[in-house]
Amino acid sequence: MELVKFKELENKIKNLISEHSLLKKKNQELEELLKNKGLELEEANIKIKGLTEERNSIRTKVDSLLDLLQDINVQK
């Protein structure tokens, strides 16, 4: 009877160790995925910053051209 209980305990411990290994592997995969997503987010933020700067530059140029056009007297 004692041997059966030890076998059950041994099986439970083996199952726990196996489950722990699987969870540890899954955790590492998720950490890597999170790291990759963080890098993607950083790249996207850099691109957005560049596009915003470009938009502001274009807006400034358009505004200066519109100011020049206002100075022109149109003869009818």
DSSP file (Angstrom, degrees, kcal/mol; ACC not computed):
  #  RESIDUE AA STRUCTURE BP1 BP2  ACC     N-H-->O    O-->H-N    N-H-->O    O-->H-N    TCO  KAPPA ALPHA  PHI   PSI    X-CA   Y-CA   Z-CA
    1    1 A M     >        0   0    0      0, 0.0     4,-1.6     0, 0.0     3,-0.2   0.000 360.0 360.0 360.0 -42.2    0.0    0.0    0.0
    2    2 A E  H  >  +     0   0    0      1,-0.2     4,-2.1     2,-0.2     5,-0.2   0.870 360.0  56.1 -62.7 -37.6    2.8    2.4    0.9
    3    3 A L  H  > S+     0   0    0      1,-0.2     4,-2.1     2,-0.2    -1,-0.2   0.865 104.4  53.5 -63.7 -36.5    4.5    1.7   -2.5
    4    4 A V  H  > S+     0   0    0      2,-0.2     4,-2.4     1,-0.2    -1,-0.2   0.902 108.3  49.4 -65.5 -41.6    1.3    2.8   -4.3
    5    5 A K  H  X S+     0   0    0     -4,-1.6     4,-2.6     1,-0.2    -2,-0.2   0.894 110.3  50.4 -66.0 -39.5    1.2    6.1   -2.4
    6    6 A F  H  X S+     0   0    0     -4,-2.1     4,-2.7     2,-0.2    -1,-0.2   0.887 109.8  51.0 -65.0 -37.6    4.9    6.7   -3.3
    7    7 A K  H  X S+     0   0    0     -4,-2.1     4,-2.5     2,-0.2    -2,-0.2   0.916 111.1  48.1 -64.3 -43.1    4.1    6.0   -6.9
    8    8 A E  H  X S+     0   0    0     -4,-2.4     4,-2.5     2,-0.2    -2,-0.2   0.926 113.3  47.6 -62.8 -44.6    1.2    8.4   -6.9
    9    9 A L  H  X S+     0   0    0     -4,-2.6     4,-2.5     1,-0.2    -2,-0.2   0.913 111.4  51.0 -62.3 -43.2    3.4   11.1   -5.2
   10   10 A E  H  X S+     0   0    0     -4,-2.7     4,-2.5     1,-0.2    -2,-0.2   0.909 110.9  48.5 -60.8 -43.6    6.2   10.4   -7.7
   11   11 A N  H  X S+     0   0    0     -4,-2.5     4,-2.5     2,-0.2    -2,-0.2   0.901 111.1  50.0 -65.2 -41.2    3.7   10.8  -10.6
   12   12 A K  H  X S+     0   0    0     -4,-2.5     4,-2.5     2,-0.2    -2,-0.2   0.917 111.8  48.2 -63.5 -42.3    2.3   14.0   -9.2
   13   13 A I  H  X S+     0   0    0     -4,-2.5     4,-2.5     2,-0.2    -2,-0.2   0.918 111.8  49.6 -64.4 -43.3    5.8   15.5   -8.7
   14   14 A K  H  X S+     0   0    0     -4,-2.5     4,-2.4     1,-0.2    -2,-0.2   0.905 111.6  49.3 -61.6 -41.3    6.7   14.5  -12.3
   15   15 A N  H  X S+     0   0    0     -4,-2.5     4,-2.8     2,-0.2    -2,-0.2   0.910 111.1  49.5 -64.5 -41.7    3.6   16.1  -13.6
   16   16 A L  H  X S+     0   0    0     -4,-2.5     4,-2.6     2,-0.2    -2,-0.2   0.908 111.6  48.6 -63.5 -41.7    4.3   19.3  -11.7
   17   17 A I  H  X S+     0   0    0     -4,-2.5     4,-2.3     2,-0.2    -2,-0.2   0.910 112.9  48.1 -64.6 -42.5    7.8   19.4  -12.9
   18   18 A S  H  X S+     0   0    0     -4,-2.4     4,-2.2     2,-0.2    -2,-0.2   0.928 113.1  47.1 -63.4 -45.5    6.6   18.9  -16.5
   19   19 A E  H  X S+     0   0    0     -4,-2.8     4,-2.6     1,-0.2    -2,-0.2   0.897 110.8  52.8 -63.6 -40.5    4.0   21.6  -16.1
   20   20 A H  H  X S+     0   0    0     -4,-2.6     4,-2.5     1,-0.2    -1,-0.2   0.919 109.0  49.7 -60.7 -44.0    6.5   24.0  -14.6
   21   21 A S  H  X S+     0   0    0     -4,-2.3     4,-2.2     2,-0.2    -2,-0.2   0.909 111.8  48.1 -62.3 -42.6    8.9   23.4  -17.5
   22   22 A L  H  X S+     0   0    0     -4,-2.2     4,-2.5     2,-0.2    -2,-0.2   0.913 113.1  47.6 -64.9 -42.4    6.1   24.1  -20.0
   23   23 A L  H  X S+     0   0    0     -4,-2.6     4,-2.5     2,-0.2    -2,-0.2   0.879 110.8  51.7 -66.6 -37.6    5.0   27.2  -18.2
   24   24 A K  H  X S+     0   0    0     -4,-2.5     4,-2.1    -5,-0.2    -1,-0.2   0.914 111.4  47.3 -64.7 -42.5    8.6   28.5  -18.0
   25   25 A K  H  X S+     0   0    0     -4,-2.2     4,-2.2     2,-0.2    -2,-0.2   0.920 112.7  48.9 -64.2 -44.2    9.0   28.0  -21.7
   26   26 A K  H  X S+     0   0    0     -4,-2.5     4,-2.5     1,-0.2    -2,-0.2   0.891 109.3  53.2 -63.3 -39.8    5.7   29.7  -22.5
   27   27 A N  H  X S+     0   0    0     -4,-2.5     4,-2.4     2,-0.2    -1,-0.2   0.906 108.5  49.6 -61.9 -42.8    6.7   32.6  -20.2
   28   28 A Q  H  X S+     0   0    0     -4,-2.1     4,-2.2     2,-0.2    -2,-0.2   0.900 110.6  50.5 -63.3 -41.1   10.0   33.0  -22.1
   29   29 A E  H  X S+     0   0    0     -4,-2.2     4,-2.4     1,-0.2    -2,-0.2   0.917 111.7  47.7 -62.3 -43.5    8.1   33.0  -25.4
   30   30 A L  H  X S+     0   0    0     -4,-2.5     4,-2.6     2,-0.2    -2,-0.2   0.877 110.1  52.1 -66.7 -37.8    5.7   35.7  -24.1
   31   31 A E  H  X S+     0   0    0     -4,-2.4     4,-2.3     2,-0.2    -1,-0.2   0.905 110.8  48.2 -64.2 -40.6    8.6   37.8  -22.8
   32   32 A E  H  X S+     0   0    0     -4,-2.2     4,-2.4     2,-0.2    -2,-0.2   0.910 111.8  49.6 -65.0 -42.6   10.3   37.6  -26.2
   33   33 A L  H  X S+     0   0    0     -4,-2.4     4,-2.5     2,-0.2    -2,-0.2   0.909 110.8  49.9 -62.2 -42.5    7.0   38.6  -27.9
   34   34 A L  H  X S+     0   0    0     -4,-2.6     4,-2.2     2,-0.2    -2,-0.2   0.900 110.1  50.7 -62.9 -41.7    6.6   41.5  -25.5
   35   35 A K  H  X S+     0   0    0     -4,-2.3     4,-2.0     2,-0.2    -2,-0.2   0.923 111.3  48.3 -61.7 -44.8   10.1   42.7  -26.2
   36   36 A N  H  X S+     0   0    0     -4,-2.4     4,-2.5     1,-0.2    -2,-0.2   0.906 111.3  49.5 -63.2 -42.3    9.5   42.5  -30.0
   37   37 A K  H  X S+     0   0    0     -4,-2.5     4,-2.5     1,-0.2    -1,-0.2   0.875 108.5  53.9 -65.5 -36.4    6.2   44.4  -29.7
   38   38 A G  H  X S+     0   0    0     -4,-2.2     4,-2.2     2,-0.2    -1,-0.2   0.904 109.6  47.4 -62.7 -41.4    8.0   47.0  -27.6
   39   39 A L  H  X S+     0   0    0     -4,-2.0     4,-2.4     2,-0.2    -2,-0.2   0.906 111.5  50.7 -66.0 -41.7   10.6   47.5  -30.3
   40   40 A E  H  X S+     0   0    0     -4,-2.5     4,-2.5     1,-0.2    -2,-0.2   0.911 110.6  49.7 -61.6 -41.8    7.9   47.7  -33.0
   41   41 A L  H  X S+     0   0    0     -4,-2.5     4,-2.5     2,-0.2    -2,-0.2   0.905 109.8  50.6 -63.7 -42.0    6.1   50.3  -30.9
   42   42 A E  H  X S+     0   0    0     -4,-2.2     4,-2.1     2,-0.2    -2,-0.2   0.917 111.2  48.5 -62.6 -43.2    9.3   52.3  -30.5
   43   43 A E  H  X S+     0   0    0     -4,-2.4     4,-2.3     1,-0.2    -2,-0.2   0.907 111.2  50.3 -62.6 -42.2    9.9   52.2  -34.3
   44   44 A A  H  X S+     0   0    0     -4,-2.5     4,-2.7     1,-0.2    -2,-0.2   0.900 109.4  51.1 -64.0 -40.7    6.3   53.3  -35.0
   45   45 A N  H  X S+     0   0    0     -4,-2.5     4,-2.4     2,-0.2    -1,-0.2   0.891 109.8  50.0 -64.1 -39.3    6.6   56.2  -32.6
   46   46 A I  H  X S+     0   0    0     -4,-2.1     4,-2.2     2,-0.2    -2,-0.2   0.916 111.9  48.1 -63.8 -42.9    9.8   57.3  -34.3
   47   47 A K  H  X S+     0   0    0     -4,-2.3     4,-2.6     2,-0.2    -2,-0.2   0.914 111.2  50.2 -64.5 -42.8    8.1   57.1  -37.7
   48   48 A I  H  X S+     0   0    0     -4,-2.7     4,-2.5     1,-0.2    -1,-0.2   0.907 109.7  51.5 -61.7 -41.8    5.1   59.1  -36.4
   49   49 A K  H  X S+     0   0    0     -4,-2.4     4,-2.3     2,-0.2    -1,-0.2   0.920 110.9  48.0 -61.3 -43.6    7.5   61.7  -35.0
   50   50 A G  H  X S+     0   0    0     -4,-2.2     4,-2.4     1,-0.2    -2,-0.2   0.911 112.6  47.9 -63.2 -43.0    9.2   62.0  -38.4
   51   51 A L  H  X S+     0   0    0     -4,-2.6     4,-2.6     2,-0.2    -1,-0.2   0.874 110.6  51.9 -66.6 -36.8    5.9   62.3  -40.2
   52   52 A T  H  X S+     0   0    0     -4,-2.5     4,-2.5     2,-0.2    -2,-0.2   0.919 110.4  48.1 -64.9 -43.3    4.6   64.9  -37.8
   53   53 A E  H  X S+     0   0    0     -4,-2.3     4,-2.2     2,-0.2    -2,-0.2   0.909 112.3  49.6 -62.7 -41.7    7.8   67.0  -38.3
   54   54 A E  H  X S+     0   0    0     -4,-2.4     4,-2.5     2,-0.2    -2,-0.2   0.917 110.8  49.8 -63.1 -43.4    7.4   66.6  -42.1
   55   55 A R  H  X S+     0   0    0     -4,-2.6     4,-2.7     1,-0.2    -2,-0.2   0.914 111.0  49.2 -61.3 -43.6    3.7   67.7  -41.9
   56   56 A N  H  X S+     0   0    0     -4,-2.5     4,-2.2     2,-0.2    -1,-0.2   0.886 110.7  50.6 -64.7 -38.0    4.7   70.7  -39.8
   57   57 A S  H  X S+     0   0    0     -4,-2.2     4,-2.1     2,-0.2    -2,-0.2   0.925 112.2  46.2 -64.6 -45.0    7.4   71.7  -42.2
   58   58 A I  H  X S+     0   0    0     -4,-2.5     4,-2.8     1,-0.2     5,-0.2   0.906 110.6  53.4 -64.3 -41.5    5.0   71.4  -45.2
   59   59 A R  H  X S+     0   0    0     -4,-2.7     4,-2.6     1,-0.2    -1,-0.2   0.909 108.5  50.1 -59.9 -42.2    2.4   73.4  -43.3
   60   60 A T  H  X S+     0   0    0     -4,-2.2     4,-2.2     2,-0.2    -1,-0.2   0.912 111.7  48.0 -62.8 -42.9    4.9   76.2  -42.7
   61   61 A K  H  X S+     0   0    0     -4,-2.1     4,-2.2     2,-0.2    -2,-0.2   0.917 112.5  48.3 -64.6 -43.1    5.9   76.2  -46.3
   62   62 A V  H  X S+     0   0    0     -4,-2.8     4,-2.6     1,-0.2    -2,-0.2   0.911 110.7  51.6 -64.1 -42.2    2.2   76.3  -47.4
   63   63 A D  H  X S+     0   0    0     -4,-2.6     4,-2.2    -5,-0.2    -1,-0.2   0.909 110.2  48.7 -61.2 -41.8    1.5   79.1  -45.0
   64   64 A S  H  X S+     0   0    0     -4,-2.2     4,-1.9     2,-0.2    -1,-0.2   0.887 111.6  49.7 -67.6 -36.5    4.4   81.2  -46.3
   65   65 A L  H  X S+     0   0    0     -4,-2.2     4,-2.2     2,-0.2    -2,-0.2   0.895 110.0  50.7 -66.9 -39.2    3.3   80.6  -49.9
   66   66 A L  H  X S+     0   0    0     -4,-2.6     4,-1.8     2,-0.2    -2,-0.2   0.884 108.2  52.8 -64.5 -37.8   -0.3   81.7  -48.9
   67   67 A D  H  X S+     0   0    0     -4,-2.2     4,-1.1     2,-0.2    -1,-0.2   0.900 108.8  50.2 -62.9 -40.1    1.2   84.8  -47.3
   68   68 A L  H  X S+     0   0    0     -4,-1.9     4,-0.6     1,-0.2     3,-0.4   0.898 108.4  52.4 -63.8 -40.1    3.0   85.6  -50.6
   69   69 A L  H >< S+     0   0    0     -4,-2.2     3,-0.8     1,-0.2    -1,-0.2   0.846 103.5  57.5 -66.2 -32.3   -0.2   85.1  -52.5
   70   70 A Q  H 3< S+     0   0    0     -4,-1.8    -1,-0.2     1,-0.2    -2,-0.2   0.810 101.0  57.7 -67.2 -28.5   -2.0   87.6  -50.3
   71   71 A D  H 3< S+     0   0    0     -4,-1.1     2,-0.4    -3,-0.4    -1,-0.2   0.683  87.0  94.1 -75.1 -17.5    0.5   90.2  -51.1
   72   72 A I  S << S-     0   0    0     -3,-0.8     2,-0.6    -4,-0.6    -3,-0.0  -0.633  72.7-139.5 -80.3 127.7   -0.2   89.9  -54.9
   73   73 A N        -     0   0    0     -2,-0.4     2,-0.6     2,-0.0    -2,-0.1  -0.763  12.8-146.3 -86.5 123.7   -2.8   92.4  -56.1
   74   74 A V        -     0   0    0     -2,-0.6     2,-0.4     2,-0.0    -2,-0.0  -0.810   9.9-148.4 -92.4 123.1   -5.1   90.8  -58.6
   75   75 A Q              0   0    0     -2,-0.6    -2,-0.0     1,-0.1     0, 0.0  -0.761 360.0 360.0 -93.4 135.9   -6.2   93.2  -61.3
   76   76 A K              0   0    0     -2,-0.4    -1,-0.1     0, 0.0    -2,-0.0   0.402 360.0 360.0-102.7 360.0   -9.7   92.7  -62.7
